[in-house]
Every structure is written in structure tokens, then in C-alpha cells.
Amino acid sequence: MKKILFLASAAAAFIAVPALPSEARDHKNTAESHEKLKTVLSHERRADDMARDRYRRPAETLAFFGIKPEHMVVEYGPGGGWYTRVLLPYVHGAGKYVAVGTNSDSISFTSRAREARSKSWPERFPESASGWTGIDAKEIAAYESDEVPEEIKGKVDRIVIFRSLHGMMNRNYADSELRALRELLADDGMIGVVQHRAKPDAPYAISSGSRGYLKQSSVIALFELHGFELAESSEINANPKDSSDYPRGVWTLPPRLAEGETDKSKYLDIGESDRMTLLFRKRS
């Protein structure tokens, strides 16, 4: 595993060695990027979201993924928009944010209403994201994975998947979705993953994804199968207190607290789940 280089070390290097013009420029750009991210993370629109920063560590996570304001970034399965409210304003202007959802044709729906809601997501999401961020909905792109325009394919700098791989595995569309996502990446593009982590020796019942947890080795193998190689891994989202063996799965822990008042203080003390943080590069 490669360790994250902290800003303090980078800053010391710039002080110790006279900077060449390009180095000075890179240092300035890095400082500006961090300042922009700091501004985004402290914005009042995140007043409710900030409570989870200590578990999700957005500043450290996005720095580890190497996401810059000028990047084209795809967020796969943005859900309720917790990370959208960070990523969208962070890359807006210099870069581009694209939301990508599951190909609805690969999903078995239990009702026509659910199917209609899923298929209308690309039209509904920009309005939701606009309400969260104040950015015009016309400037926000959202597509199902099989409907991403050709002009985006091969141009994406980073794709991020936050805590949703277990759902892809459970519903048997991980293979098709990863193939589609790979097509979007530029040759030097990378894909960042944060996922609830089962113990290395966890039995199948716990690590299959049905309880929200996957083995880190299984996730790496899945990505290798689909044309990626592990570039780096990090423990920035680790939580050694999480045993990951709860009958009601990861949802036992906050914020869901599936057991209600039963052992609530115990689960609050554990905190949110133990998570792997992985960065994959596209293999030629």
C-alpha cells in the first residue's frame, strides 16, 4: 500500500528547494484547489451534511482520488446527493460534473411506478442537484450508464463510486455497469471507490454484499476482471471498531440504526462503517 503524501510534506519540499516556474505554478494550482475545496466544504448548504464529515472525510478522500477543479468527474449513483453537494460546486466552472445512474433496462422492477421513477431519473436529477447547490439545472448532466453521449466517452478524468458496489453485486449488474464506466475514462483516467468492508476471513453470508459489506480482495478482483489495476489504497475511511457481522448488516450502524433503540448507544459509539478506499487505473 502506498501512503498518502500530506500537504505539509509537499509544502516543506517547496520551501526547501527553489521552485522552477512549472513547479511554482503547480504549487499555486494545488493551493488554489485546496482553498476551493475548503470553501465548498464549509458552505452553509452543507450544514446538515457536515455532521458526517468525521466519518466520510471528504477532503482527504477527494485529495486521495486526485480530483481537481478542472477535471471531468462522473459520480456513479449519487443517491441523496451527499457527495454531489461537494463535487458539483467543486468542479463547476473549470471542469464538469456528470451524474451517471444504472441502466434501467438491467433492473427487475417490482412495480410500474418504480420503473417509471427509475427511467425518469436523468430528467429529475438535475433539478434536485440545482436545488442543493444553486447551480442552474441546464448545466448539470445526468444519464443512465448506457446513454452517456459519445462526446463524453474517453474524456472522463475521474469516476467515483461511493458505498454502492454491494447493491450492484446484489442486483447482478456490476459487470455490465463497470464495462460501461470503463468506456468513459480517458486513457489516464482513474476510478475511486469507497465501500463498506468485510473482514478478510468473513464468511460468504457476511461478505456477499447482502448485508452491505464486501471483502477488499473481492472488490480488487472484480475491477481487475474488468480492465483495471489497483493504483493505491488508503485507510482514511477505516473504522476498526466495526465488526461488520451484524444480522441486520451495515444498516445497524449510524446513520440508519436499524435496531432502533436497542443497543443504540453501543452502535453510536462504533460510528459509521469500516470502509475500504481504493483507486484504480484503467489498464491498457
Residue frames as qw, qx, qy, qz and C-alpha x, y, z in Angstrom:
[[0.000, 0.886, 0.463, 0.000, 0.00, 0.00, 0.00],
 [0.378, 0.366, -0.030, 0.850, 1.21, 3.45, -0.79],
 [0.233, -0.598, -0.512, 0.572, 0.76, 6.08, 1.86],
 [0.186, 0.908, 0.322, 0.194, -0.86, 9.43, 1.20],
 [0.474, 0.150, -0.121, 0.859, 1.52, 12.34, 0.87],
 [0.177, -0.795, -0.484, 0.321, 0.38, 15.02, 3.25],
 [0.270, 0.906, 0.133, 0.297, 0.30, 18.67, 2.23],
 [0.432, -0.866, 0.218, 0.123, 2.75, 19.54, 4.96],
 [0.734, -0.204, 0.473, 0.442, 5.41, 17.40, 3.33],
 [0.528, 0.602, 0.400, 0.446, 4.71, 18.88, -0.06],
 [0.040, -0.988, -0.050, -0.137, 4.89, 22.39, 1.33],
 [0.593, -0.681, 0.325, 0.281, 8.20, 21.66, 3.03],
 [0.724, 0.128, 0.468, 0.490, 9.63, 20.39, -0.23],
 [0.335, 0.813, 0.276, 0.388, 8.68, 23.60, -2.00],
 [0.290, -0.950, 0.113, -0.003, 10.31, 25.67, 0.74],
 [0.715, -0.472, 0.399, 0.326, 13.50, 23.63, 0.80],
 [0.565, 0.085, 0.564, 0.596, 14.10, 23.56, -2.97],
 [0.134, 0.431, -0.130, -0.883, 13.99, 26.63, -5.21],
 [0.619, 0.458, 0.606, -0.200, 10.93, 26.17, -7.41],
 [0.238, 0.049, 0.617, 0.748, 11.13, 26.06, -11.16],
 [0.340, 0.051, -0.115, -0.932, 8.42, 28.06, -12.93],
 [0.602, -0.139, -0.653, -0.438, 6.36, 24.91, -13.63],
 [0.447, -0.220, -0.777, 0.385, 6.76, 23.71, -10.04],
 [0.024, 0.149, 0.339, -0.929, 5.69, 27.07, -8.71],
 [0.473, -0.026, -0.345, -0.811, 2.68, 27.01, -10.99],
 [0.594, -0.187, -0.773, -0.126, 1.72, 23.51, -9.85],
 [0.293, -0.204, -0.665, 0.656, 2.10, 24.54, -6.22],
 [0.220, 0.089, 0.086, -0.968, -0.11, 27.58, -6.79],
 [0.573, -0.086, -0.542, -0.609, -2.75, 25.45, -8.53],
 [0.519, -0.201, -0.809, 0.187, -2.69, 22.93, -5.70],
 [0.105, -0.184, -0.500, 0.840, -3.11, 25.66, -3.11],
 [0.386, 0.046, -0.147, -0.910, -6.00, 27.15, -5.06],
 [0.582, -0.131, -0.729, -0.336, -7.64, 23.73, -5.40],
 [0.408, -0.250, -0.765, 0.433, -7.45, 23.10, -1.67],
 [0.071, 0.153, 0.276, -0.946, -8.78, 26.56, -0.92],
 [0.499, -0.041, -0.399, -0.768, -11.74, 25.98, -3.25],
 [0.580, -0.205, -0.786, -0.062, -12.49, 22.62, -1.65],
 [0.236, -0.194, -0.620, 0.723, -12.27, 24.17, 1.80],
 [0.275, 0.075, 0.016, -0.958, -14.78, 26.83, 0.72],
 [0.587, -0.099, -0.608, -0.526, -17.15, 24.19, -0.69],
 [0.525, -0.192, -0.802, 0.210, -16.97, 22.03, 2.42],
 [0.163, -0.251, -0.526, 0.796, -17.67, 24.93, 4.77],
 [0.220, -0.219, -0.352, -0.883, -20.60, 26.33, 2.77],
 [0.429, -0.034, 0.492, -0.757, -23.89, 26.75, 4.62],
 [0.766, 0.131, -0.326, -0.538, -25.69, 24.46, 2.19],
 [0.646, 0.131, -0.742, 0.122, -23.78, 21.60, 3.87],
 [0.344, -0.504, 0.428, -0.667, -24.94, 22.50, 7.37],
 [0.895, -0.174, 0.196, -0.360, -26.68, 19.13, 7.80],
 [0.892, 0.347, -0.275, 0.092, -24.07, 17.15, 5.85],
 [0.171, 0.714, -0.545, 0.404, -21.13, 18.33, 7.96],
 [0.712, -0.456, 0.399, -0.356, -22.10, 16.04, 10.84],
 [0.979, 0.081, 0.184, 0.028, -20.91, 13.10, 8.74],
 [0.417, 0.817, -0.383, 0.114, -17.61, 14.64, 7.63],
 [0.344, -0.631, 0.671, -0.184, -15.77, 12.94, 10.51],
 [0.787, 0.011, 0.614, -0.062, -16.83, 9.56, 9.11],
 [0.748, 0.593, 0.287, 0.085, -16.71, 10.27, 5.38],
 [0.485, -0.548, 0.281, 0.621, -13.63, 12.55, 5.38],
 [0.611, 0.737, 0.286, 0.019, -14.45, 14.26, 2.07],
 [0.094, 0.927, -0.341, -0.128, -11.36, 16.49, 1.94],
 [0.399, -0.491, 0.761, 0.140, -8.97, 13.58, 2.48],
 [0.700, 0.261, 0.665, 0.016, -10.92, 11.26, 0.18],
 [0.549, 0.822, 0.145, -0.033, -11.09, 13.62, -2.78],
 [0.034, -0.849, 0.512, 0.126, -7.41, 14.51, -2.31],
 [0.568, -0.250, 0.777, 0.102, -6.53, 10.81, -2.34],
 [0.674, 0.499, 0.542, 0.054, -8.51, 10.35, -5.55],
 [0.396, -0.166, 0.345, 0.835, -6.59, 13.27, -7.05],
 [0.217, 0.750, 0.594, 0.194, -9.71, 15.16, -8.10],
 [0.272, -0.185, 0.029, 0.944, -9.03, 18.69, -9.35],
 [0.304, 0.592, 0.332, -0.669, -11.44, 21.56, -10.11],
 [0.337, 0.522, -0.442, -0.647, -10.63, 21.32, -13.84],
 [0.142, -0.074, 0.979, 0.128, -11.46, 17.62, -14.06],
 [0.656, -0.089, -0.374, -0.649, -14.44, 15.99, -15.71],
 [0.139, -0.167, 0.880, -0.423, -15.83, 13.88, -12.88],
 [0.607, -0.214, -0.583, -0.496, -18.51, 11.20, -13.05],
 [0.342, -0.213, 0.702, -0.587, -20.37, 10.36, -9.86],
 [0.421, -0.092, -0.834, -0.345, -21.98, 6.96, -10.21],
 [0.496, -0.514, -0.698, -0.047, -25.25, 6.51, -8.34],
 [0.111, 0.391, -0.290, 0.866, -25.31, 9.85, -6.49],
 [0.344, -0.445, -0.795, 0.227, -28.36, 8.86, -4.43],
 [0.220, -0.857, -0.435, 0.167, -29.35, 11.56, -1.96],
 [0.355, 0.842, 0.020, 0.406, -26.57, 13.86, -3.12],
 [0.619, -0.738, 0.030, 0.266, -24.25, 13.99, -0.11],
 [0.595, -0.253, 0.370, 0.667, -21.16, 13.94, -2.32],
 [0.345, 0.655, 0.466, 0.484, -22.94, 15.76, -5.14],
 [0.188, -0.966, -0.167, -0.050, -23.14, 18.80, -2.88],
 [0.519, -0.651, 0.330, 0.445, -19.34, 18.70, -2.71],
 [0.581, 0.020, 0.597, 0.554, -18.30, 17.55, -6.17],
 [0.340, 0.746, 0.500, 0.281, -20.66, 19.63, -8.29],
 [0.045, -0.998, -0.011, 0.031, -19.68, 23.07, -6.92],
 [0.597, -0.564, 0.402, 0.406, -16.03, 21.98, -6.70],
 [0.496, 0.013, 0.626, 0.602, -15.63, 21.27, -10.43],
 [0.309, 0.822, 0.478, 0.001, -18.28, 23.68, -11.70],
 [0.063, 0.947, -0.143, -0.279, -16.77, 26.31, -13.96],
 [0.010, -0.679, 0.688, 0.257, -13.30, 24.94, -14.69],
 [0.096, -0.122, 0.979, 0.129, -14.35, 21.30, -15.00],
 [0.603, -0.091, -0.392, -0.689, -17.53, 19.29, -15.48],
 [0.385, -0.092, 0.810, -0.433, -19.71, 17.14, -13.22],
 [0.577, 0.043, -0.591, -0.563, -21.67, 14.25, -14.72],
 [0.591, -0.161, 0.634, -0.472, -24.09, 12.07, -12.76],
 [0.476, 0.189, -0.767, -0.386, -24.45, 8.51, -14.05],
 [0.685, -0.160, 0.474, -0.530, -27.08, 6.03, -12.94],
 [0.454, -0.066, 0.885, 0.082, -27.71, 2.36, -13.57],
 [0.275, 0.038, -0.678, -0.681, -29.01, 1.20, -16.94],
 [0.583, -0.019, 0.409, -0.701, -32.68, 0.77, -16.00],
 [0.798, 0.236, -0.387, -0.397, -33.08, -1.99, -18.59],
 [0.481, 0.252, -0.808, 0.230, -30.87, -4.20, -16.40],
 [0.195, -0.125, 0.651, -0.723, -33.15, -3.83, -13.36],
 [0.289, -0.382, -0.850, -0.217, -36.10, -6.04, -12.46],
 [0.211, -0.253, 0.201, -0.923, -38.78, -3.74, -11.07],
 [0.020, 0.257, 0.911, -0.323, -41.48, -4.74, -8.60],
 [0.252, 0.729, 0.541, -0.335, -43.97, -2.19, -9.93],
 [0.459, 0.646, 0.342, 0.505, -44.56, 0.07, -12.91],
 [0.187, -0.978, -0.049, -0.082, -44.31, 3.08, -10.63],
 [0.633, -0.596, 0.336, 0.363, -40.79, 2.09, -9.57],
 [0.660, 0.220, 0.476, 0.539, -39.82, 1.52, -13.18],
 [0.223, 0.862, 0.285, 0.355, -41.18, 4.90, -14.25],
 [0.372, -0.919, 0.097, 0.092, -39.37, 6.63, -11.41],
 [0.704, -0.336, 0.416, 0.468, -36.09, 4.97, -12.31],
 [0.559, 0.409, 0.475, 0.543, -36.37, 5.79, -16.01],
 [0.069, 0.929, 0.218, 0.291, -37.19, 9.43, -15.27],
 [0.654, -0.604, -0.045, 0.454, -34.14, 9.88, -13.04],
 [0.532, 0.073, 0.230, 0.811, -31.94, 11.55, -15.70],
 [0.007, -0.659, -0.339, -0.671, -34.59, 14.25, -16.12],
 [0.532, -0.792, -0.270, -0.132, -35.28, 14.69, -12.40],
 [0.765, -0.318, -0.158, 0.538, -31.76, 14.66, -11.01],
 [0.376, 0.328, 0.037, 0.866, -30.51, 17.98, -12.48],
 [0.319, -0.707, -0.190, -0.602, -33.38, 19.81, -10.79],
 [0.788, -0.574, -0.205, 0.092, -32.60, 18.14, -7.47],
 [0.718, -0.075, -0.054, 0.690, -28.90, 18.93, -7.77],
 [0.140, 0.553, 0.130, 0.811, -29.71, 22.50, -8.72],
 [0.528, -0.742, -0.202, -0.359, -31.82, 22.86, -5.59],
 [0.832, -0.423, -0.138, 0.332, -28.96, 21.52, -3.47],
 [0.647, -0.137, 0.109, 0.742, -26.22, 23.69, -4.97],
 [0.107, 0.817, 0.122, -0.553, -27.80, 26.72, -6.64],
 [0.160, -0.311, 0.664, 0.661, -26.22, 25.76, -9.97],
 [0.596, 0.326, -0.142, -0.720, -28.51, 26.03, -12.99],
 [0.802, 0.052, 0.577, -0.144, -30.08, 22.65, -13.83],
 [0.720, 0.685, -0.045, -0.101, -29.26, 23.24, -17.51],
 [0.218, 0.757, -0.605, 0.116, -25.57, 22.99, -16.58],
 [0.491, -0.341, 0.761, -0.252, -25.97, 19.63, -14.82],
 [0.586, 0.269, -0.644, -0.411, -25.74, 16.43, -16.84],
 [0.562, -0.182, 0.731, -0.340, -27.30, 13.11, -15.79],
 [0.631, 0.305, -0.555, -0.448, -27.51, 9.91, -17.83],
 [0.948, -0.166, 0.246, -0.115, -28.12, 6.22, -17.45],
 [0.497, -0.529, 0.585, 0.361, -24.87, 4.33, -17.98],
 [0.565, 0.226, 0.696, 0.382, -25.88, 3.08, -21.43],
 [0.292, 0.847, 0.409, 0.172, -26.98, 6.53, -22.65],
 [0.361, -0.713, 0.123, 0.589, -23.89, 8.65, -21.97],
 [0.537, 0.823, -0.032, -0.181, -23.17, 10.74, -25.11],
 [0.886, 0.266, 0.000, 0.380, -20.26, 9.75, -27.32],
 [0.277, 0.785, -0.193, 0.519, -18.53, 13.09, -26.78],
 [0.528, -0.718, 0.338, -0.304, -18.04, 12.21, -23.10],
 [0.988, -0.086, 0.098, 0.083, -16.67, 8.71, -23.67],
 [0.802, 0.204, -0.050, 0.559, -12.92, 8.53, -23.30],
 [0.160, 0.685, -0.072, 0.707, -12.76, 12.02, -21.77],
 [0.627, -0.730, -0.118, -0.244, -13.53, 11.46, -18.08],
 [0.202, 0.638, -0.603, 0.435, -10.69, 12.13, -15.61],
 [0.065, -0.138, 0.856, -0.493, -12.24, 10.52, -12.54],
 [0.627, -0.345, -0.512, -0.474, -15.18, 8.28, -11.74],
 [0.117, -0.277, 0.721, -0.624, -16.25, 7.86, -8.12],
 [0.649, -0.306, -0.619, -0.320, -18.42, 5.13, -6.62],
 [0.136, -0.381, 0.577, -0.710, -19.39, 5.74, -3.01],
 [0.329, -0.040, 0.801, -0.498, -20.75, 2.82, -0.94],
 [0.728, 0.302, 0.093, -0.609, -22.89, 1.31, -3.69],
 [0.297, 0.386, -0.837, -0.250, -20.90, -1.65, -5.04],
 [0.234, 0.043, 0.923, -0.303, -22.81, -4.04, -2.79],
 [0.567, 0.481, 0.338, -0.576, -26.05, -3.00, -4.47],
 [0.485, 0.576, -0.495, -0.434, -24.53, -3.56, -7.90],
 [0.092, 0.254, -0.963, 0.018, -23.42, -7.04, -6.82],
 [0.374, 0.188, 0.771, -0.479, -26.74, -7.94, -5.20],
 [0.599, 0.574, 0.241, -0.505, -28.72, -6.98, -8.29],
 [0.752, 0.085, 0.563, 0.332, -26.29, -8.67, -10.70],
 [0.502, 0.834, 0.159, 0.165, -25.39, -5.63, -12.78],
 [0.441, -0.761, 0.287, 0.379, -21.87, -4.92, -11.50],
 [0.625, -0.018, 0.574, 0.529, -20.31, -6.48, -14.61],
 [0.363, 0.674, 0.490, 0.416, -22.31, -4.51, -17.16],
 [0.136, -0.984, -0.114, 0.029, -22.00, -1.24, -15.24],
 [0.524, -0.632, 0.354, 0.449, -18.22, -1.49, -14.82],
 [0.569, 0.222, 0.562, 0.557, -17.84, -2.23, -18.53],
 [0.179, 0.861, 0.377, 0.292, -19.88, 0.87, -19.34],
 [0.334, -0.924, 0.048, 0.179, -17.94, 3.03, -16.88],
 [0.665, -0.292, 0.406, 0.555, -14.59, 1.89, -18.27],
 [0.474, 0.541, 0.473, 0.510, -15.57, 3.27, -21.68],
 [0.052, -0.972, -0.207, -0.099, -15.99, 6.73, -20.18],
 [0.573, -0.701, 0.156, 0.394, -12.48, 7.06, -18.78],
 [0.361, 0.850, -0.378, -0.065, -9.64, 8.83, -20.53],
 [0.810, 0.270, -0.480, 0.201, -6.51, 6.72, -21.00],
 [0.320, 0.241, -0.602, 0.691, -5.05, 8.22, -17.83],
 [0.539, -0.474, -0.053, -0.694, -8.40, 8.34, -16.07],
 [0.186, 0.110, -0.890, 0.403, -8.97, 6.66, -12.71],
 [0.590, -0.476, -0.445, -0.478, -11.86, 5.33, -10.71],
 [0.016, -0.323, 0.664, -0.674, -12.15, 5.86, -6.95],
 [0.642, -0.344, -0.627, -0.277, -14.14, 3.52, -4.72],
 [0.204, -0.307, 0.637, -0.677, -15.31, 3.78, -1.12],
 [0.712, -0.155, -0.560, -0.394, -17.10, 0.67, 0.08],
 [0.715, -0.509, 0.305, -0.369, -18.22, -0.93, 3.36],
 [0.407, 0.505, -0.761, 0.037, -15.57, -3.54, 4.17],
 [0.937, -0.293, -0.087, -0.171, -15.98, -7.06, 5.49],
 [0.507, -0.650, 0.558, 0.092, -13.15, -8.77, 7.37],
 [0.277, 0.517, -0.737, -0.336, -10.68, -10.75, 5.20],
 [0.059, 0.045, -0.996, 0.047, -11.90, -14.05, 6.70],
 [0.514, 0.149, 0.329, -0.778, -15.61, -13.16, 6.73],
 [0.425, 0.212, 0.877, 0.077, -17.97, -15.95, 5.59],
 [0.098, 0.282, 0.632, 0.715, -19.98, -15.57, 2.41],
 [0.169, -0.736, -0.655, -0.027, -23.18, -14.66, 4.28],
 [0.285, -0.789, -0.149, 0.523, -21.48, -11.54, 5.60],
 [0.261, -0.501, 0.391, 0.727, -19.26, -10.63, 2.63],
 [0.413, 0.380, 0.741, 0.369, -21.57, -11.29, -0.34],
 [0.008, 0.169, 0.211, 0.963, -22.96, -7.76, -0.29],
 [0.367, -0.560, -0.670, -0.320, -26.41, -8.68, 1.00],
 [0.486, -0.712, -0.380, 0.334, -25.53, -7.01, 4.32],
 [0.100, 0.995, -0.023, -0.014, -23.76, -4.09, 2.64],
 [0.405, -0.723, 0.518, 0.212, -20.24, -5.41, 3.16],
 [0.868, 0.467, -0.162, 0.044, -17.71, -6.76, 0.65],
 [0.787, -0.375, 0.169, 0.460, -14.19, -8.08, 1.07],
 [0.038, 0.839, -0.297, -0.455, -11.49, -5.72, -0.17],
 [0.317, -0.273, 0.819, 0.391, -9.84, -8.60, -2.04],
 [0.431, 0.492, 0.754, 0.054, -13.14, -9.31, -3.83],
 [0.240, 0.909, 0.148, -0.307, -13.52, -5.70, -4.95],
 [0.118, -0.680, 0.564, 0.453, -9.96, -5.61, -6.29],
 [0.390, 0.015, 0.879, 0.274, -10.52, -8.89, -8.15],
 [0.404, 0.706, 0.566, -0.134, -13.77, -7.55, -9.64],
 [0.177, 0.909, -0.115, -0.359, -12.06, -4.45, -11.01],
 [0.252, -0.477, 0.743, 0.396, -9.10, -6.43, -12.33],
 [0.486, 0.304, 0.813, 0.102, -11.55, -8.65, -14.20],
 [0.354, 0.833, 0.426, -0.022, -12.94, -5.56, -15.93],
 [0.594, 0.587, 0.081, 0.544, -9.71, -4.00, -17.13],
 [0.183, -0.912, 0.167, -0.328, -8.45, -2.06, -14.12],
 [0.715, 0.035, -0.518, 0.469, -5.47, -2.34, -11.82],
 [0.487, -0.813, -0.265, 0.176, -5.14, -1.10, -8.27],
 [0.380, 0.707, -0.178, 0.569, -3.10, 2.10, -8.19],
 [0.080, 0.321, -0.584, 0.741, -3.34, 2.89, -4.48],
 [0.533, -0.565, -0.617, -0.128, -5.32, 2.09, -1.37],
 [0.008, 0.453, -0.356, 0.817, -5.87, 4.12, 1.77],
 [0.365, -0.375, -0.804, 0.282, -7.14, 3.64, 5.30],
 [0.031, -0.148, 0.134, -0.979, -8.55, 7.17, 5.62],
 [0.624, -0.234, -0.152, -0.729, -12.10, 5.79, 5.90],
 [0.537, -0.015, -0.832, 0.141, -11.23, 2.83, 8.12],
 [0.532, -0.529, 0.216, -0.625, -13.06, 2.13, 11.38],
 [0.328, 0.224, -0.902, 0.170, -11.51, -0.71, 13.42],
 [0.367, -0.020, 0.628, -0.686, -14.48, -0.63, 15.83],
 [0.741, 0.233, -0.113, -0.619, -16.77, -2.03, 13.14],
 [0.521, -0.199, 0.830, -0.025, -17.04, -5.83, 13.45],
 [0.392, 0.294, -0.523, -0.697, -19.18, -5.98, 10.25],
 [0.182, -0.042, -0.980, -0.064, -21.02, -9.10, 11.48],
 [0.365, 0.140, 0.449, -0.804, -24.40, -7.66, 12.45],
 [0.374, 0.347, 0.860, 0.016, -27.51, -9.68, 11.49],
 [0.330, 0.843, 0.388, -0.171, -29.07, -6.54, 10.03],
 [0.679, 0.449, 0.181, 0.552, -25.90, -5.61, 8.22],
 [0.379, 0.137, -0.075, 0.912, -24.25, -2.25, 7.82],
 [0.255, -0.592, -0.306, -0.701, -27.61, -0.57, 8.38],
 [0.656, -0.541, -0.474, 0.231, -27.27, -1.48, 12.07],
 [0.484, -0.234, -0.126, 0.834, -24.76, 1.36, 12.40],
 [0.131, 0.789, 0.205, -0.564, -25.45, 5.09, 12.13],
 [0.251, -0.058, 0.182, -0.949, -26.96, 6.89, 10.46],
 [0.553, -0.193, -0.625, -0.515, -29.61, 4.20, 9.80],
 [0.224, -0.216, 0.735, -0.602, -29.55, 2.49, 13.24],
 [0.545, -0.081, -0.661, -0.510, -31.75, -0.37, 12.05],
 [0.428, -0.245, -0.826, 0.271, -32.13, -1.79, 15.57],
 [0.301, -0.798, -0.307, -0.422, -33.83, 1.37, 16.76],
 [0.365, -0.798, 0.288, -0.383, -33.32, 1.98, 20.47],
 [0.968, -0.231, 0.051, 0.083, -31.83, -1.48, 21.04],
 [0.756, -0.242, 0.158, 0.587, -28.12, -1.03, 21.87],
 [0.346, 0.901, 0.165, 0.205, -28.31, 2.41, 20.27],
 [0.260, -0.915, 0.299, 0.071, -25.52, 3.88, 22.41],
 [0.741, -0.250, 0.543, 0.305, -23.29, 0.93, 21.51],
 [0.639, 0.484, 0.452, 0.392, -23.73, 1.48, 17.78],
 [0.106, 0.986, 0.028, 0.126, -23.34, 5.22, 18.08],
 [0.499, -0.735, 0.410, 0.207, -20.04, 4.60, 19.85],
 [0.737, 0.064, 0.542, 0.400, -18.89, 2.37, 16.99],
 [0.104, 0.609, -0.220, -0.755, -19.81, 5.04, 14.45],
 [0.738, 0.525, -0.124, -0.405, -20.24, 4.56, 10.72],
 [0.990, 0.084, 0.104, 0.043, -18.87, 1.52, 8.92],
 [0.500, -0.478, 0.532, 0.488, -15.30, 0.45, 8.24],
 [0.656, 0.720, 0.125, -0.186, -14.63, 1.35, 4.60],
 [0.696, -0.030, 0.389, 0.602, -12.02, 0.50, 2.03],
 [0.237, 0.888, -0.032, -0.394, -10.80, 3.40, -0.10],
 [0.709, -0.014, 0.560, 0.428, -9.35, 2.26, -3.42],
 [0.289, 0.769, -0.192, -0.537, -8.05, 4.00, -6.53],
 [0.769, 0.153, 0.576, 0.232, -7.92, 2.07, -9.80],
 [0.099, 0.573, -0.410, -0.703, -6.29, 2.98, -13.08],
 [0.828, 0.452, 0.057, -0.328, -7.52, 1.89, -16.48],
 [0.594, -0.327, 0.659, 0.325, -5.37, -0.97, -17.77],
 [0.384, 0.547, -0.434, -0.604, -4.42, -0.93, -21.45]]
